[in-house]
Amino acid sequence: MNQVTRRGTAWHNLLGNGEEKSIEFSDGPHYCVAVKRAGPKWNGGYVYMMHASICRTDTAPVRPEDIAYALQALQIRQYDPVGNLRPP
């Protein structure tokens, strides 16, 4: 949890299918959405797991296009061919 979600109140409208989930909450007068989205499947798990809190700077509710815009801006910019993988 980040500081925004720790301050969050009025949690409601949990939606999800499998590894993709979202829930709405408030941070003071701001409406927010916390999202969890899994990356590509790999070796019984996922390449990455994204957790994000998206809040508007005004007092309008977060719209689906706000979420799409924020998530499209996130990119993996570093590739590690070895990663933190260990043999079983």
matplotlib code that plots the C-alpha trace (Angstrom):
import matplotlib.pyplot as plt

x = [0.0, 1.2, 0.4, -2.7, -4.3, -3.4, -5.3, -8.2, -11.7, -15.1, -13.8, -16.5, -17.3, -14.7, -14.6, -12.3, -11.8, -8.8, -5.7, -7.2, -9.1, -10.1, -11.8, -12.9, -12.1, -11.7, -8.7, -10.1, -12.3, -10.6, -12.1, -9.6, -9.4, -6.8, -6.0, -4.1, -3.2, -1.0, 1.5, 2.1, 2.1, 5.4, 6.6, 3.6, 3.5, 3.6, 6.3, 5.2, 2.3, 1.2, -0.5, -1.5, -3.7, -5.2, -6.8, -8.1, -6.7, -10.2, -13.2, -14.8, -15.1, -12.4, -13.6, -12.5, -10.6, -8.6, -7.6, -6.7, -4.6, -2.7, -1.9, -0.8, 1.8, 3.4, 6.2, 8.9, 12.0, 14.7, 15.2, 17.3, 18.0, 18.9, 16.5, 16.2, 15.6, 17.1, 17.1, 14.4]
y = [0.0, 3.5, 6.6, 7.4, 4.0, 4.1, 7.4, 6.0, 5.8, 4.8, 1.7, 0.4, -1.2, -4.1, -5.5, -8.3, -11.2, -13.4, -11.3, -8.0, -6.2, -2.6, -0.9, 2.7, 4.8, 8.4, 10.4, 13.4, 15.2, 13.2, 10.2, 7.4, 3.9, 1.2, -1.3, -4.6, -6.0, -9.0, -9.0, -11.8, -15.4, -17.0, -20.3, -20.7, -17.0, -13.6, -11.5, -8.6, -7.6, -3.9, -2.2, 1.5, 4.1, 6.6, 9.8, 12.9, 16.3, 17.8, 16.4, 14.6, 10.8, 8.7, 7.6, 4.5, 6.7, 8.2, 4.7, 3.8, 7.0, 6.4, 2.7, 3.4, 5.8, 3.1, 1.2, -1.3, 0.5, -1.8, -5.4, -7.8, -11.0, -12.9, -11.1, -12.4, -16.0, -18.9, -22.6, -24.6]
z = [0.0, -0.7, 1.3, -0.8, -0.2, 3.5, 3.8, 1.7, 3.1, 1.8, 0.0, -2.4, -5.7, -5.8, -9.3, -10.6, -12.8, -12.1, -11.5, -12.6, -9.9, -9.0, -6.1, -5.6, -2.6, -1.4, -0.4, 1.3, -1.3, -4.2, -5.9, -6.5, -7.9, -6.9, -9.6, -9.8, -13.2, -14.0, -16.8, -19.2, -17.8, -17.4, -15.8, -13.6, -12.5, -14.2, -15.6, -13.4, -11.2, -11.3, -8.4, -8.9, -7.3, -9.7, -8.3, -10.0, -9.0, -9.0, -7.2, -10.2, -10.1, -11.9, -15.3, -17.3, -19.7, -16.8, -15.8, -19.4, -19.8, -16.6, -17.2, -20.8, -19.5, -17.4, -19.3, -18.4, -19.3, -17.9, -19.0, -17.0, -18.9, -15.7, -13.3, -9.8, -10.8, -8.9, -9.7, -7.9]

ax = plt.figure().add_subplot(projection="3d")
ax.plot(x, y, z, "-o")
ax.set_aspect("equal")
plt.show()
